[in-house]
């Protein structure tokens, strides 16, 4: 069970959270959402993590994280299977390779293969 949990969320030593970093690319299937609810972490509760893949392979990632008091981790969203990412997010973000980083705790991003 812990191995599967680590595929979805990994708690980094600096206090940030790495999301979806271990999921194999073939788990993203158009029309078959990945839906995780109420996953506890040391830094808070991952209330919602939903990934919907469309027919082009683009992924819509919807996240709600409720931190423990006083903690505000950055969320690093990985798009395994993409070498680079083109992202559009509801909050401020940055992209490096296949990783999109947001500081918001409630965010919705669309990730697609970059150029």
Secondary structure, DSSP 8 states (H G I E B T S, - for coil): -HHHHHHHEEE-TTS-EEESTT--GGG-BTTB-EEEEEEEETTEEEEEEEEEE-TTS-EEEEEEEEE-TT----EEEE-TT-SSEEEEESS-EEEETTEEEE--SEEEEEEEE--
